[in-house]
Amino acid sequence: MIGISEYAANALGDVVYVELPTVPLEVAAGDSIGAVESVKSASDINSPITCKVTAVNSLLEEKPGSINNGPEDDSSAGGWVAKVEVPEAGVKDFEGLMDAETYKEFTEE
């Protein structure tokens, strides 16, 4: 799944609009799959890996604030943005990603 982190959700403030990707959508690592708009700013949602978007969280169209309540929650009520399939080409993209602990340290700097 792809979404935004809790850190990003807090930085954005109250989200008022989420632009979801189309399904299916094939993207390379770094490509935008959508956007979030809050009372403070707007930001693209970029895919961290090469993948194919297979489903979106349509709850965010009606209740964009759900992304603030549980940005890392992958349940049906959570703030996840897209479900994806990772092809062979995308597997090596994982090597360049931070694990949860490293990301936490990075955002505390």
PDB file as gemmi writes it, atoms N, CA and C in Angstrom:
CRYST1    1.000    1.000    1.000  90.00  90.00  90.00 P 1                      
ATOM      1  N   MET A   1       0.832  -1.184   0.000  1.00  0.00           N  
ATOM      2  CA  MET A   1       0.000   0.000   0.000  1.00  0.00           C  
ATOM      3  C   MET A   1       0.876   1.247   0.000  1.00  0.00           C  
ATOM      4  N   ILE A   2       0.316   2.292  -0.539  1.00  0.00           N  
ATOM      5  CA  ILE A   2       0.992   3.588  -0.556  1.00  0.00           C  
ATOM      6  C   ILE A   2       0.073   4.609   0.108  1.00  0.00           C  
ATOM      7  N   GLY A   3       0.670   5.496   0.866  1.00  0.00           N  
ATOM      8  CA  GLY A   3      -0.061   6.572   1.508  1.00  0.00           C  
ATOM      9  C   GLY A   3       0.923   7.632   1.951  1.00  0.00           C  
ATOM     10  N   ILE A   4       0.525   8.409   2.935  1.00  0.00           N  
ATOM     11  CA  ILE A   4       1.454   9.380   3.507  1.00  0.00           C  
ATOM     12  C   ILE A   4       1.766   8.940   4.934  1.00  0.00           C  
ATOM     13  N   SER A   5       2.875   9.393   5.441  1.00  0.00           N  
ATOM     14  CA  SER A   5       3.277   9.021   6.797  1.00  0.00           C  
ATOM     15  C   SER A   5       2.530   9.868   7.827  1.00  0.00           C  
ATOM     16  N   GLU A   6       2.573   9.402   9.056  1.00  0.00           N  
ATOM     17  CA  GLU A   6       1.970  10.170  10.145  1.00  0.00           C  
ATOM     18  C   GLU A   6       2.660  11.531  10.269  1.00  0.00           C  
ATOM     19  N   TYR A   7       3.968  11.541  10.082  1.00  0.00           N  
ATOM     20  CA  TYR A   7       4.726  12.795  10.126  1.00  0.00           C  
ATOM     21  C   TYR A   7       4.203  13.769   9.063  1.00  0.00           C  
ATOM     22  N   ALA A   8       4.009  13.279   7.839  1.00  0.00           N  
ATOM     23  CA  ALA A   8       3.512  14.133   6.755  1.00  0.00           C  
ATOM     24  C   ALA A   8       2.096  14.626   7.041  1.00  0.00           C  
ATOM     25  N   ALA A   9       1.253  13.741   7.565  1.00  0.00           N  
ATOM     26  CA  ALA A   9      -0.122  14.134   7.885  1.00  0.00           C  
ATOM     27  C   ALA A   9      -0.140  15.245   8.927  1.00  0.00           C  
ATOM     28  N   ASN A  10       0.711  15.130   9.935  1.00  0.00           N  
ATOM     29  CA  ASN A  10       0.783  16.171  10.966  1.00  0.00           C  
ATOM     30  C   ASN A  10       1.305  17.482  10.392  1.00  0.00           C  
ATOM     31  N   ALA A  11       2.286  17.396   9.507  1.00  0.00           N  
ATOM     32  CA  ALA A  11       2.855  18.600   8.894  1.00  0.00           C  
ATOM     33  C   ALA A  11       1.840  19.307   7.997  1.00  0.00           C  
ATOM     34  N   LEU A  12       1.007  18.530   7.314  1.00  0.00           N  
ATOM     35  CA  LEU A  12       0.006  19.113   6.422  1.00  0.00           C  
ATOM     36  C   LEU A  12      -1.109  19.817   7.183  1.00  0.00           C  
ATOM     37  N   GLY A  13      -1.475  19.297   8.325  1.00  0.00           N  
ATOM     38  CA  GLY A  13      -2.638  19.815   9.031  1.00  0.00           C  
ATOM     39  C   GLY A  13      -3.894  19.158   8.476  1.00  0.00           C  
ATOM     40  N   ASP A  14      -5.028  19.779   8.684  1.00  0.00           N  
ATOM     41  CA  ASP A  14      -6.305  19.192   8.275  1.00  0.00           C  
ATOM     42  C   ASP A  14      -6.403  19.082   6.759  1.00  0.00           C  
ATOM     43  N   VAL A  15      -6.504  17.844   6.279  1.00  0.00           N  
ATOM     44  CA  VAL A  15      -6.617  17.592   4.840  1.00  0.00           C  
ATOM     45  C   VAL A  15      -8.060  17.829   4.407  1.00  0.00           C  
ATOM     46  N   VAL A  16      -8.228  18.605   3.333  1.00  0.00           N  
ATOM     47  CA  VAL A  16      -9.564  18.943   2.844  1.00  0.00           C  
ATOM     48  C   VAL A  16      -9.869  18.317   1.484  1.00  0.00           C  
ATOM     49  N   TYR A  17      -8.833  17.798   0.800  1.00  0.00           N  
ATOM     50  CA  TYR A  17      -9.050  17.196  -0.517  1.00  0.00           C  
ATOM     51  C   TYR A  17      -7.929  16.203  -0.801  1.00  0.00           C  
ATOM     52  N   VAL A  18      -8.292  15.056  -1.364  1.00  0.00           N  
ATOM     53  CA  VAL A  18      -7.311  14.061  -1.792  1.00  0.00           C  
ATOM     54  C   VAL A  18      -7.596  13.708  -3.243  1.00  0.00           C  
ATOM     55  N   GLU A  19      -6.597  13.879  -4.090  1.00  0.00           N  
ATOM     56  CA  GLU A  19      -6.695  13.456  -5.490  1.00  0.00           C  
ATOM     57  C   GLU A  19      -6.141  12.037  -5.573  1.00  0.00           C  
ATOM     58  N   LEU A  20      -6.999  11.106  -5.969  1.00  0.00           N  
ATOM     59  CA  LEU A  20      -6.603   9.702  -6.045  1.00  0.00           C  
ATOM     60  C   LEU A  20      -6.147   9.341  -7.453  1.00  0.00           C  
ATOM     61  N   PRO A  21      -5.283   8.335  -7.560  1.00  0.00           N  
ATOM     62  CA  PRO A  21      -4.840   7.906  -8.892  1.00  0.00           C  
ATOM     63  C   PRO A  21      -5.937   7.147  -9.621  1.00  0.00           C  
ATOM     64  N   THR A  22      -5.780   7.033 -10.931  1.00  0.00           N  
ATOM     65  CA  THR A  22      -6.687   6.202 -11.713  1.00  0.00           C  
ATOM     66  C   THR A  22      -6.241   4.752 -11.577  1.00  0.00           C  
ATOM     67  N   VAL A  23      -7.154   3.839 -11.825  1.00  0.00           N  
ATOM     68  CA  VAL A  23      -6.856   2.404 -11.746  1.00  0.00           C  
ATOM     69  C   VAL A  23      -7.197   1.785 -13.081  1.00  0.00           C  
ATOM     70  N   PRO A  24      -6.316   1.000 -13.642  1.00  0.00           N  
ATOM     71  CA  PRO A  24      -4.939   0.743 -13.214  1.00  0.00           C  
ATOM     72  C   PRO A  24      -4.021   1.873 -13.663  1.00  0.00           C  
ATOM     73  N   LEU A  25      -2.899   1.988 -12.972  1.00  0.00           N  
ATOM     74  CA  LEU A  25      -1.903   3.002 -13.302  1.00  0.00           C  
ATOM     75  C   LEU A  25      -0.518   2.437 -13.011  1.00  0.00           C  
ATOM     76  N   GLU A  26       0.331   2.423 -14.025  1.00  0.00           N  
ATOM     77  CA  GLU A  26       1.705   1.965 -13.833  1.00  0.00           C  
ATOM     78  C   GLU A  26       2.597   3.182 -13.654  1.00  0.00           C  
ATOM     79  N   VAL A  27       3.413   3.154 -12.592  1.00  0.00           N  
ATOM     80  CA  VAL A  27       4.286   4.286 -12.281  1.00  0.00           C  
ATOM     81  C   VAL A  27       5.693   3.809 -11.953  1.00  0.00           C  
ATOM     82  N   ALA A  28       6.637   4.704 -12.160  1.00  0.00           N  
ATOM     83  CA  ALA A  28       8.024   4.455 -11.758  1.00  0.00           C  
ATOM     84  C   ALA A  28       8.248   5.106 -10.396  1.00  0.00           C  
ATOM     85  N   ALA A  29       9.275   4.668  -9.707  1.00  0.00           N  
ATOM     86  CA  ALA A  29       9.621   5.263  -8.418  1.00  0.00           C  
ATOM     87  C   ALA A  29       9.786   6.770  -8.588  1.00  0.00           C  
ATOM     88  N   GLY A  30       9.134   7.530  -7.716  1.00  0.00           N  
ATOM     89  CA  GLY A  30       9.213   8.987  -7.762  1.00  0.00           C  
ATOM     90  C   GLY A  30       8.076   9.660  -8.505  1.00  0.00           C  
ATOM     91  N   ASP A  31       7.318   8.896  -9.298  1.00  0.00           N  
ATOM     92  CA  ASP A  31       6.188   9.470 -10.034  1.00  0.00           C  
ATOM     93  C   ASP A  31       5.048   9.839  -9.083  1.00  0.00           C  
ATOM     94  N   SER A  32       4.323  10.877  -9.417  1.00  0.00           N  
ATOM     95  CA  SER A  32       3.159  11.284  -8.641  1.00  0.00           C  
ATOM     96  C   SER A  32       1.990  10.346  -8.932  1.00  0.00           C  
ATOM     97  N   ILE A  33       1.301   9.933  -7.861  1.00  0.00           N  
ATOM     98  CA  ILE A  33       0.092   9.124  -8.046  1.00  0.00           C  
ATOM     99  C   ILE A  33      -1.146   9.872  -7.570  1.00  0.00           C  
ATOM    100  N   GLY A  34      -0.963  11.072  -7.061  1.00  0.00           N  
ATOM    101  CA  GLY A  34      -2.086  11.852  -6.569  1.00  0.00           C  
ATOM    102  C   GLY A  34      -1.580  13.056  -5.804  1.00  0.00           C  
ATOM    103  N   ALA A  35      -2.488  13.646  -5.032  1.00  0.00           N  
ATOM    104  CA  ALA A  35      -2.112  14.834  -4.262  1.00  0.00           C  
ATOM    105  C   ALA A  35      -3.015  14.969  -3.046  1.00  0.00           C  
ATOM    106  N   VAL A  36      -2.520  15.698  -2.065  1.00  0.00           N  
ATOM    107  CA  VAL A  36      -3.323  16.047  -0.896  1.00  0.00           C  
ATOM    108  C   VAL A  36      -3.298  17.559  -0.736  1.00  0.00           C  
ATOM    109  N   GLU A  37      -4.452  18.112  -0.376  1.00  0.00           N  
ATOM    110  CA  GLU A  37      -4.549  19.544  -0.106  1.00  0.00           C  
ATOM    111  C   GLU A  37      -5.059  19.716   1.315  1.00  0.00           C  
ATOM    112  N   SER A  38      -4.415  20.612   2.032  1.00  0.00           N  
ATOM    113  CA  SER A  38      -4.837  20.894   3.395  1.00  0.00           C  
ATOM    114  C   SER A  38      -5.068  22.388   3.540  1.00  0.00           C  
ATOM    115  N   VAL A  39      -5.453  22.777   4.742  1.00  0.00           N  
ATOM    116  CA  VAL A  39      -5.650  24.199   4.990  1.00  0.00           C  
ATOM    117  C   VAL A  39      -4.325  24.948   4.952  1.00  0.00           C  
ATOM    118  N   LYS A  40      -3.201  24.223   5.076  1.00  0.00           N  
ATOM    119  CA  LYS A  40      -1.870  24.837   5.069  1.00  0.00           C  
ATOM    120  C   LYS A  40      -1.194  24.821   3.709  1.00  0.00           C  
ATOM    121  N   SER A  41      -1.330  23.709   2.969  1.00  0.00           N  
ATOM    122  CA  SER A  41      -0.581  23.565   1.716  1.00  0.00           C  
ATOM    123  C   SER A  41      -1.127  22.422   0.872  1.00  0.00           C  
ATOM    124  N   ALA A  42      -0.484  22.208  -0.257  1.00  0.00           N  
ATOM    125  CA  ALA A  42      -0.813  21.079  -1.134  1.00  0.00           C  
ATOM    126  C   ALA A  42       0.483  20.341  -1.447  1.00  0.00           C  
ATOM    127  N   SER A  43       0.400  19.023  -1.549  1.00  0.00           N  
ATOM    128  CA  SER A  43       1.582  18.209  -1.828  1.00  0.00           C  
ATOM    129  C   SER A  43       1.219  17.038  -2.721  1.00  0.00           C  
ATOM    130  N   ASP A  44       2.151  16.690  -3.600  1.00  0.00           N  
ATOM    131  CA  ASP A  44       1.985  15.481  -4.398  1.00  0.00           C  
ATOM    132  C   ASP A  44       2.201  14.259  -3.520  1.00  0.00           C  
ATOM    133  N   ILE A  45       1.573  13.166  -3.906  1.00  0.00           N  
ATOM    134  CA  ILE A  45       1.845  11.863  -3.304  1.00  0.00           C  
ATOM    135  C   ILE A  45       2.663  11.111  -4.339  1.00  0.00           C  
ATOM    136  N   ASN A  46       3.919  10.851  -4.016  1.00  0.00           N  
ATOM    137  CA  ASN A  46       4.815  10.184  -4.957  1.00  0.00           C  
ATOM    138  C   ASN A  46       4.997   8.720  -4.585  1.00  0.00           C  
ATOM    139  N   SER A  47       5.064   7.884  -5.590  1.00  0.00           N  
ATOM    140  CA  SER A  47       5.290   6.465  -5.354  1.00  0.00           C  
ATOM    141  C   SER A  47       6.756   6.236  -4.999  1.00  0.00           C  
ATOM    142  N   PRO A  48       7.019   5.535  -3.900  1.00  0.00           N  
ATOM    143  CA  PRO A  48       8.408   5.271  -3.536  1.00  0.00           C  
ATOM    144  C   PRO A  48       9.039   4.148  -4.358  1.00  0.00           C  
ATOM    145  N   ILE A  49       8.203   3.411  -5.078  1.00  0.00           N  
ATOM    146  CA  ILE A  49       8.684   2.259  -5.847  1.00  0.00           C  
ATOM    147  C   ILE A  49       8.000   2.188  -7.209  1.00  0.00           C  
ATOM    148  N   THR A  50       8.603   1.460  -8.125  1.00  0.00           N  
ATOM    149  CA  THR A  50       7.968   1.158  -9.404  1.00  0.00           C  
ATOM    150  C   THR A  50       6.860   0.149  -9.118  1.00  0.00           C  
ATOM    151  N   CYS A  51       5.639   0.453  -9.550  1.00  0.00           N  
ATOM    152  CA  CYS A  51       4.514  -0.418  -9.215  1.00  0.00           C  
ATOM    153  C   CYS A  51       3.318  -0.147 -10.133  1.00  0.00           C  
ATOM    154  N   LYS A  52       2.274  -0.935  -9.917  1.00  0.00           N  
ATOM    155  CA  LYS A  52       1.008  -0.762 -10.627  1.00  0.00           C  
ATOM    156  C   LYS A  52      -0.079  -0.547  -9.576  1.00  0.00           C  
ATOM    157  N   VAL A  53      -0.781   0.575  -9.666  1.00  0.00           N  
ATOM    158  CA  VAL A  53      -1.891   0.859  -8.757  1.00  0.00           C  
ATOM    159  C   VAL A  53      -3.062  -0.033  -9.153  1.00  0.00           C  
ATOM    160  N   THR A  54      -3.555  -0.821  -8.184  1.00  0.00           N  
ATOM    161  CA  THR A  54      -4.639  -1.765  -8.465  1.00  0.00           C  
ATOM    162  C   THR A  54      -5.956  -1.389  -7.791  1.00  0.00           C  
ATOM    163  N   ALA A  55      -5.893  -0.526  -6.776  1.00  0.00           N  
ATOM    164  CA  ALA A  55      -7.106  -0.090  -6.075  1.00  0.00           C  
ATOM    165  C   ALA A  55      -6.802   1.213  -5.352  1.00  0.00           C  
ATOM    166  N   VAL A  56      -7.849   1.975  -5.080  1.00  0.00           N  
ATOM    167  CA  VAL A  56      -7.691   3.223  -4.330  1.00  0.00           C  
ATOM    168  C   VAL A  56      -8.658   3.237  -3.151  1.00  0.00           C  
ATOM    169  N   ASN A  57      -8.365   4.059  -2.177  1.00  0.00           N  
ATOM    170  CA  ASN A  57      -9.210   4.209  -1.002  1.00  0.00           C  
ATOM    171  C   ASN A  57     -10.262   5.278  -1.291  1.00  0.00           C  
ATOM    172  N   SER A  58     -11.386   4.862  -1.833  1.00  0.00           N  
ATOM    173  CA  SER A  58     -12.427   5.813  -2.239  1.00  0.00           C  
ATOM    174  C   SER A  58     -13.052   6.548  -1.053  1.00  0.00           C  
ATOM    175  N   LEU A  59     -12.854   6.052   0.161  1.00  0.00           N  
ATOM    176  CA  LEU A  59     -13.329   6.756   1.353  1.00  0.00           C  
ATOM    177  C   LEU A  59     -12.754   8.173   1.406  1.00  0.00           C  
ATOM    178  N   LEU A  60     -11.526   8.325   0.891  1.00  0.00           N  
ATOM    179  CA  LEU A  60     -10.862   9.632   0.949  1.00  0.00           C  
ATOM    180  C   LEU A  60     -11.522  10.673   0.056  1.00  0.00           C  
ATOM    181  N   GLU A  61     -12.300  10.237  -0.939  1.00  0.00           N  
ATOM    182  CA  GLU A  61     -13.027  11.198  -1.784  1.00  0.00           C  
ATOM    183  C   GLU A  61     -14.130  11.881  -0.988  1.00  0.00           C  
ATOM    184  N   GLU A  62     -14.831  11.107  -0.153  1.00  0.00           N  
ATOM    185  CA  GLU A  62     -15.932  11.646   0.637  1.00  0.00           C  
ATOM    186  C   GLU A  62     -15.471  12.217   1.971  1.00  0.00           C  
ATOM    187  N   LYS A  63     -14.438  11.586   2.546  1.00  0.00           N  
ATOM    188  CA  LYS A  63     -13.947  11.999   3.860  1.00  0.00           C  
ATOM    189  C   LYS A  63     -12.431  12.151   3.819  1.00  0.00           C  
ATOM    190  N   PRO A  64     -11.928  13.213   3.169  1.00  0.00           N  
ATOM    191  CA  PRO A  64     -10.480  13.376   3.041  1.00  0.00           C  
ATOM    192  C   PRO A  64      -9.763  13.477   4.383  1.00  0.00           C  
ATOM    193  N   GLY A  65     -10.461  13.928   5.411  1.00  0.00           N  
ATOM    194  CA  GLY A  65      -9.855  14.034   6.735  1.00  0.00           C  
ATOM    195  C   GLY A  65      -9.476  12.692   7.336  1.00  0.00           C  
ATOM    196  N   SER A  66      -9.982  11.602   6.760  1.00  0.00           N  
ATOM    197  CA  SER A  66      -9.615  10.262   7.234  1.00  0.00           C  
ATOM    198  C   SER A  66      -8.119  10.040   7.144  1.00  0.00           C  
ATOM    199  N   ILE A  67      -7.485  10.725   6.217  1.00  0.00           N  
ATOM    200  CA  ILE A  67      -6.043  10.568   6.047  1.00  0.00           C  
ATOM    201  C   ILE A  67      -5.301  11.104   7.275  1.00  0.00           C  
ATOM    202  N   ASN A  68      -5.878  12.090   7.985  1.00  0.00           N  
ATOM    203  CA  ASN A  68      -5.266  12.621   9.203  1.00  0.00           C  
ATOM    204  C   ASN A  68      -5.460  11.685  10.392  1.00  0.00           C  
ATOM    205  N   ASN A  69      -6.589  10.988  10.419  1.00  0.00           N  
ATOM    206  CA  ASN A  69      -6.913  10.138  11.564  1.00  0.00           C  
ATOM    207  C   ASN A  69      -6.102   8.852  11.597  1.00  0.00           C  
ATOM    208  N   GLY A  70      -5.699   8.366  10.451  1.00  0.00           N  
ATOM    209  CA  GLY A  70      -4.943   7.119  10.410  1.00  0.00           C  
ATOM    210  C   GLY A  70      -4.166   6.982   9.129  1.00  0.00           C  
ATOM    211  N   PRO A  71      -3.189   7.859   8.897  1.00  0.00           N  
ATOM    212  CA  PRO A  71      -2.485   7.843   7.615  1.00  0.00           C  
ATOM    213  C   PRO A  71      -1.761   6.534   7.322  1.00  0.00           C  
ATOM    214  N   GLU A  72      -1.361   5.817   8.370  1.00  0.00           N  
ATOM    215  CA  GLU A  72      -0.643   4.560   8.169  1.00  0.00           C  
ATOM    216  C   GLU A  72      -1.530   3.349   8.440  1.00  0.00           C  
ATOM    217  N   ASP A  73      -2.827   3.584   8.602  1.00  0.00           N  
ATOM    218  CA  ASP A  73      -3.799   2.522   8.867  1.00  0.00           C  
ATOM    219  C   ASP A  73      -4.244   1.913   7.548  1.00  0.00           C  
ATOM    220  N   ASP A  74      -4.006   0.604   7.384  1.00  0.00           N  
ATOM    221  CA  ASP A  74      -4.365  -0.044   6.122  1.00  0.00           C  
ATOM    222  C   ASP A  74      -5.724  -0.735   6.169  1.00  0.00           C  
ATOM    223  N   SER A  75      -6.541  -0.443   7.193  1.00  0.00           N  
ATOM    224  CA  SER A  75      -7.886  -1.008   7.247  1.00  0.00           C  
ATOM    225  C   SER A  75      -8.808  -0.235   6.305  1.00  0.00           C  
ATOM    226  N   SER A  76     -10.040  -0.701   6.176  1.00  0.00           N  
ATOM    227  CA  SER A  76     -10.985  -0.035   5.273  1.00  0.00           C  
ATOM    228  C   SER A  76     -11.320   1.379   5.740  1.00  0.00           C  
ATOM    229  N   ALA A  77     -11.118   1.671   7.017  1.00  0.00           N  
ATOM    230  CA  ALA A  77     -11.393   3.007   7.546  1.00  0.00           C  
ATOM    231  C   ALA A  77     -10.136   3.864   7.624  1.00  0.00           C  
ATOM    232  N   GLY A  78      -9.024   3.328   7.181  1.00  0.00           N  
ATOM    233  CA  GLY A  78      -7.743   4.019   7.308  1.00  0.00           C  
ATOM    234  C   GLY A  78      -7.489   5.054   6.240  1.00  0.00           C  
ATOM    235  N   GLY A  79      -6.339   5.694   6.361  1.00  0.00           N  
ATOM    236  CA  GLY A  79      -5.980   6.773   5.459  1.00  0.00           C  
ATOM    237  C   GLY A  79      -5.053   6.383   4.324  1.00  0.00           C  
ATOM    238  N   TRP A  80      -4.914   5.089   4.057  1.00  0.00           N  
ATOM    239  CA  TRP A  80      -4.081   4.653   2.931  1.00  0.00           C  
ATOM    240  C   TRP A  80      -4.649   5.203   1.629  1.00  0.00           C  
ATOM    241  N   VAL A  81      -3.792   5.356   0.629  1.00  0.00           N  
ATOM    242  CA  VAL A  81      -4.215   5.954  -0.638  1.00  0.00           C  
ATOM    243  C   VAL A  81      -4.434   4.912  -1.727  1.00  0.00           C  
ATOM    244  N   ALA A  82      -3.461   4.021  -1.917  1.00  0.00           N  
ATOM    245  CA  ALA A  82      -3.555   3.071  -3.031  1.00  0.00           C  
ATOM    246  C   ALA A  82      -2.964   1.714  -2.682  1.00  0.00           C  
ATOM    247  N   LYS A  83      -3.586   0.675  -3.212  1.00  0.00           N  
ATOM    248  CA  LYS A  83      -3.014  -0.671  -3.159  1.00  0.00           C  
ATOM    249  C   LYS A  83      -2.256  -0.865  -4.457  1.00  0.00           C  
ATOM    250  N   VAL A  84      -1.117  -1.536  -4.362  1.00  0.00           N  
ATOM    251  CA  VAL A  84      -0.267  -1.691  -5.540  1.00  0.00           C  
ATOM    252  C   VAL A  84       0.248  -3.118  -5.687  1.00  0.00           C  
ATOM    253  N   GLU A  85       0.626  -3.449  -6.917  1.00  0.00           N  
ATOM    254  CA  GLU A  85       1.362  -4.673  -7.221  1.00  0.00           C  
ATOM    255  C   GLU A  85       2.771  -4.232  -7.595  1.00  0.00           C  
ATOM    256  N   VAL A  86       3.747  -4.983  -7.119  1.00  0.00           N  
ATOM    257  CA  VAL A  86       5.142  -4.625  -7.384  1.00  0.00           C  
ATOM    258  C   VAL A  86       5.739  -5.633  -8.363  1.00  0.00           C  
ATOM    259  N   PRO A  87       6.084  -5.174  -9.568  1.00  0.00           N  
ATOM    260  CA  PRO A  87       6.712  -6.069 -10.538  1.00  0.00           C  
ATOM    261  C   PRO A  87       8.176  -6.303 -10.166  1.00  0.00           C  
ATOM    262  N   GLU A  88       8.791  -7.226 -10.842  1.00  0.00           N  
ATOM    263  CA  GLU A  88      10.208  -7.534 -10.595  1.00  0.00           C  
ATOM    264  C   GLU A  88      11.066  -6.266 -10.609  1.00  0.00           C  
ATOM    265  N   ALA A  89      10.801  -5.379 -11.549  1.00  0.00           N  
ATOM    266  CA  ALA A  89      11.589  -4.143 -11.672  1.00  0.00           C  
ATOM    267  C   ALA A  89      11.468  -3.255 -10.435  1.00  0.00           C  
ATOM    268  N   GLY A  90      10.376  -3.362  -9.704  1.00  0.00           N  
ATOM    269  CA  GLY A  90      10.165  -2.519  -8.537  1.00  0.00           C  
ATOM    270  C   GLY A  90      10.758  -3.058  -7.253  1.00  0.00           C  
ATOM    271  N   VAL A  91      11.081  -4.351  -7.237  1.00  0.00           N  
ATOM    272  CA  VAL A  91      11.588  -4.966  -6.011  1.00  0.00           C  
ATOM    273  C   VAL A  91      12.881  -4.303  -5.547  1.00  0.00           C  
ATOM    274  N   LYS A  92      13.766  -3.989  -6.463  1.00  0.00           N  
ATOM    275  CA  LYS A  92      15.039  -3.382  -6.050  1.00  0.00           C  
ATOM    276  C   LYS A  92      14.865  -1.958  -5.531  1.00  0.00           C  
ATOM    277  N   ASP A  93      13.728  -1.316  -5.820  1.00  0.00           N  
ATOM    278  CA  ASP A  93      13.472   0.022  -5.279  1.00  0.00           C  
ATOM    279  C   ASP A  93      13.388   0.001  -3.749  1.00  0.00           C  
ATOM    280  N   PHE A  94      12.995  -1.143  -3.181  1.00  0.00           N  
ATOM    281  CA  PHE A  94      12.890  -1.253  -1.727  1.00  0.00           C  
ATOM    282  C   PHE A  94      14.239  -1.040  -1.044  1.00  0.00           C  
ATOM    283  N   GLU A  95      15.325  -1.382  -1.736  1.00  0.00           N  
ATOM    284  CA  GLU A  95      16.662  -1.263  -1.152  1.00  0.00           C  
ATOM    285  C   GLU A  95      16.999   0.176  -0.779  1.00  0.00           C  
ATOM    286  N   GLY A  96      16.451   1.138  -1.490  1.00  0.00           N  
ATOM    287  CA  GLY A  96      16.754   2.539  -1.224  1.00  0.00           C  
ATOM    288  C   GLY A  96      15.839   3.206  -0.216  1.00  0.00           C  
ATOM    289  N   LEU A  97      14.875   2.469   0.319  1.00  0.00           N  
ATOM    290  CA  LEU A  97      13.921   3.058   1.263  1.00  0.00           C  
ATOM    291  C   LEU A  97      14.412   2.951   2.702  1.00  0.00           C  
ATOM    292  N   MET A  98      13.970   3.873   3.535  1.00  0.00           N  
ATOM    293  CA  MET A  98      14.297   3.835   4.962  1.00  0.00           C  
ATOM    294  C   MET A  98      13.366   2.864   5.665  1.00  0.00           C  
ATOM    295  N   ASP A  99      13.875   2.191   6.703  1.00  0.00           N  
ATOM    296  CA  ASP A  99      12.981   1.409   7.547  1.00  0.00           C  
ATOM    297  C   ASP A  99      12.312   2.383   8.523  1.00  0.00           C  
ATOM    298  N   ALA A 100      11.353   1.891   9.297  1.00  0.00           N  
ATOM    299  CA  ALA A 100      10.564   2.764  10.169  1.00  0.00           C  
ATOM    300  C   ALA A 100      11.435   3.520  11.171  1.00  0.00           C  
ATOM    301  N   GLU A 101      12.399   2.841  11.772  1.00  0.00           N  
ATOM    302  CA  GLU A 101      13.256   3.484  12.772  1.00  0.00           C  
ATOM    303  C   GLU A 101      14.116   4.587  12.152  1.00  0.00           C  
ATOM    304  N   THR A 102      14.696   4.316  10.996  1.00  0.00           N  
ATOM    305  CA  THR A 102      15.528   5.312  10.314  1.00  0.00           C  
ATOM    306  C   THR A 102      14.688   6.523   9.913  1.00  0.00           C  
ATOM    307  N   TYR A 103      13.460   6.274   9.435  1.00  0.00           N  
ATOM    308  CA  TYR A 103      12.574   7.378   9.054  1.00  0.00           C  
ATOM    309  C   TYR A 103      12.217   8.226  10.273  1.00  0.00           C  
ATOM    310  N   LYS A 104      11.946   7.567  11.387  1.00  0.00           N  
ATOM    311  CA  LYS A 104      11.607   8.298  12.607  1.00  0.00           C  
ATOM    312  C   LYS A 104      12.764   9.205  13.012  1.00  0.00           C  
ATOM    313  N   GLU A 105      13.986   8.671  12.982  1.00  0.00           N  
ATOM    314  CA  GLU A 105      15.160   9.476  13.320  1.00  0.00           C  
ATOM    315  C   GLU A 105      15.327  10.635  12.333  1.00  0.00           C  
ATOM    316  N   PHE A 106      15.092  10.370  11.056  1.00  0.00           N  
ATOM    317  CA  PHE A 106      15.213  11.388  10.009  1.00  0.00           C  
ATOM    318  C   PHE A 106      14.243  12.546  10.244  1.00  0.00           C  
ATOM    319  N   THR A 107      13.022  12.232  10.629  1.00  0.00           N  
ATOM    320  CA  THR A 107      12.011  13.276  10.816  1.00  0.00           C  
ATOM    321  C   THR A 107      12.180  14.023  12.133  1.00  0.00           C  
ATOM    322  N   GLU A 108      12.968  13.486  13.042  1.00  0.00           N  
ATOM    323  CA  GLU A 108      13.212  14.167  14.316  1.00  0.00           C  
ATOM    324  C   GLU A 108      14.372  15.146  14.230  1.00  0.00           C  
ATOM    325  N   GLU A 109      15.137  15.108  13.143  1.00  0.00           N  
ATOM    326  CA  GLU A 109      16.291  15.999  13.002  1.00  0.00           C  
ATOM    327  C   GLU A 109      15.868  17.427  12.754  1.00  0.00           C  
TER     328      GLU A 109                                                      
END                                                                             
